Amino acid sequence: MNSRTYVTVTGTVFAIVAVLHLIRVVNGWSVEVGPWSVPIGVSWFGTVFPAVLCVWAFRSASRTRA
């Protein structure tokens, strides 16, 4: 696997994670990890941070030689 393919796959995974967090925020789904109820703010961070990494990965892939 060359670096361009790796970065494209990584960007796609980050995009999926960002979209799933956004869906959680929009639908108001609750998430519990053991006794802890995860606040919606965590999903806002989980939307923005992976989205930035996704954009960064796709920009990097467009500049990388095959």
Steps between C-alpha positions, in 0.01 A plus 500: 500500500648834402481812715226663291269200550578492872422870546177468297381204710591685820308808384198285423507343847520846660206613285290205616583570865411869460169420331404246767570752777298762314209257468518440877486875565209559261295206629588558866603141557630421846819304550604337824838352576462299816344733758601816309256674266700658217401867449401629156798739510728201455328426171539862388873455553468158335346669197736794458836334573459202262353731234815714515716188478291379205553824309869492585529139375323569170708812439812298573385224264446748220860623540657157535640320199369152430 
